[in-house]
């Protein structure tokens, strides 16, 4: 897997919930902060079930307490869902979402998380997830070819 270096738009230190929601609003082009906040809470809550051990800890170091609470509100699932399964589960949780719009919502939130966490932390997290998650974080995921 090759991950390009990202230059964070936002500080790599914990910032406030309002800043996180505003970053998601800008990234996802949501018309209101209320809509961005709702999407952020739903995606973070669902993503908390995907994260394992030190991955969750890495994100709690760069997120505000409200985001950490959302991540921690769900216990880790026994089997990590594929990226597609995760997006489909978000489509059922976000009112009026289709799989396509759920992918937009998920990517909007995870792109902001990637920016806040930085490349090394994000790359480490992606390496612990099933294939397909890199694209949700806005990163290319290159697969090696068999010789």
C-alpha positions as CSV (number, residue, x, y, z in Angstrom):
1,X,0.0,0.0,0.0
2,X,1.3,3.4,-0.9
3,X,0.0,6.5,0.9
4,X,0.8,10.0,-0.3
5,X,1.8,12.5,2.3
6,X,-1.0,14.8,3.4
7,X,-0.5,18.3,4.6
8,X,-3.1,18.8,7.3
9,X,-5.5,21.8,6.9
10,X,-6.2,21.6,10.5
11,X,-4.0,21.4,13.6
12,X,-2.8,17.9,14.7
13,X,-3.8,18.7,18.2
14,X,-7.1,18.3,19.9
15,X,-9.4,21.1,18.8
16,X,-13.0,21.8,19.6
17,X,-16.1,20.0,18.5
18,X,-17.3,23.1,16.6
19,X,-14.1,23.1,14.6
20,X,-14.4,19.5,13.7
21,X,-18.0,19.9,12.6
22,X,-17.1,23.0,10.6
23,X,-14.3,21.0,8.9
24,X,-16.9,18.2,8.0
25,X,-19.4,20.9,6.8
26,X,-16.8,22.4,4.5
27,X,-15.5,19.0,3.3
28,X,-19.0,17.6,2.7
29,X,-20.5,20.9,1.5
30,X,-23.3,20.5,4.0
31,X,-25.6,23.6,4.0
32,X,-25.8,23.8,7.8
33,X,-23.6,22.9,10.8
34,X,-26.6,21.0,12.3
35,X,-26.6,18.6,9.3
36,X,-22.8,18.2,9.4
37,X,-22.9,17.5,13.2
38,X,-25.6,14.8,12.8
39,X,-23.6,13.1,10.0
40,X,-20.4,13.4,12.1
41,X,-22.0,11.8,15.2
42,X,-23.6,8.9,13.2
43,X,-20.4,8.1,11.2
44,X,-18.1,8.4,14.3
45,X,-20.5,6.1,16.3
46,X,-20.5,3.5,13.5
47,X,-16.8,3.8,12.9
48,X,-16.1,3.2,16.6
49,X,-17.4,-0.4,16.0
50,X,-14.8,-0.9,13.2
51,X,-11.8,0.3,15.2
52,X,-9.6,-1.9,17.3
53,X,-7.4,-1.2,20.3
54,X,-4.6,1.2,19.5
55,X,-6.4,2.6,16.4
56,X,-9.1,4.0,18.6
57,X,-6.5,5.4,21.0
58,X,-4.7,7.1,18.2
59,X,-7.8,8.9,17.1
60,X,-8.8,9.9,20.6
61,X,-5.5,11.8,20.8
62,X,-6.4,14.2,17.9
63,X,-10.2,14.5,18.4
64,X,-12.2,16.6,20.8
65,X,-14.0,14.9,23.7
66,X,-17.4,14.8,22.0
67,X,-15.9,13.0,19.0
68,X,-14.2,10.5,21.3
69,X,-17.5,9.9,23.1
70,X,-19.1,9.1,19.7
71,X,-16.3,6.8,18.8
72,X,-16.5,5.0,22.1
73,X,-20.3,4.7,22.1
74,X,-20.1,1.5,20.1
75,X,-18.1,-1.6,21.0
76,X,-15.8,-3.2,18.4
77,X,-17.7,-5.6,16.2
78,X,-16.4,-9.2,16.3
79,X,-15.8,-9.2,12.6
80,X,-14.7,-6.0,11.0
81,X,-17.1,-5.0,8.2
82,X,-15.7,-4.4,4.8
83,X,-15.7,-0.8,3.6
84,X,-18.8,-1.6,1.5
85,X,-20.6,-3.2,4.5
86,X,-19.7,-0.2,6.6
87,X,-21.1,2.3,4.0
88,X,-24.2,0.2,3.7
89,X,-24.7,0.2,7.4
90,X,-24.4,4.0,7.4
91,X,-27.0,4.2,4.7
92,X,-29.5,2.5,7.1
93,X,-28.6,4.9,10.0
94,X,-28.6,8.2,8.1
95,X,-32.1,9.3,7.3
96,X,-32.8,9.4,3.6
97,X,-29.3,8.1,2.6
98,X,-28.7,5.8,-0.3
99,X,-25.5,3.8,-0.5
100,X,-24.1,6.5,-2.8
101,X,-24.9,9.4,-0.4
102,X,-23.8,7.4,2.6
103,X,-20.4,7.0,0.9
104,X,-20.3,10.8,0.6
105,X,-21.1,11.2,4.3
106,X,-18.6,8.6,5.4
107,X,-15.9,10.1,3.2
108,X,-16.6,13.6,4.4
109,X,-16.1,12.6,8.0
110,X,-13.1,10.2,7.5
111,X,-11.3,12.7,5.3
112,X,-11.3,15.2,8.2
113,X,-10.2,12.4,10.6
114,X,-7.3,11.6,8.2
115,X,-6.3,15.3,8.1
116,X,-6.3,15.6,11.8
117,X,-4.5,12.4,12.5
118,X,-1.8,12.8,9.9
119,X,-0.4,10.4,7.4
120,X,1.5,8.0,9.7
121,X,-1.5,7.4,12.0
122,X,-3.9,7.2,9.2
123,X,-1.7,4.7,7.2
124,X,-1.3,2.6,10.4
125,X,-5.0,2.6,10.9
126,X,-5.8,1.7,7.2
127,X,-3.3,-1.2,7.4
128,X,-5.4,-2.7,10.2
129,X,-8.7,-2.4,8.3
130,X,-10.1,-4.6,5.5
131,X,-9.4,-3.5,2.0
132,X,-11.4,-0.5,0.6
133,X,-11.2,1.8,3.6
134,X,-8.3,3.9,2.2
135,X,-10.7,5.3,-0.5
136,X,-13.1,6.3,2.2
137,X,-10.3,8.3,3.8
138,X,-9.6,10.0,0.5
139,X,-6.4,8.0,-0.1
140,X,-5.4,5.7,-2.9
141,X,-5.0,2.1,-2.0
142,X,-2.6,0.3,-4.3
143,X,-2.6,-3.4,-4.5
144,X,0.5,-5.3,-5.4
145,X,0.3,-7.5,-8.5
146,X,1.2,-11.2,-8.4
147,X,4.3,-12.1,-10.4
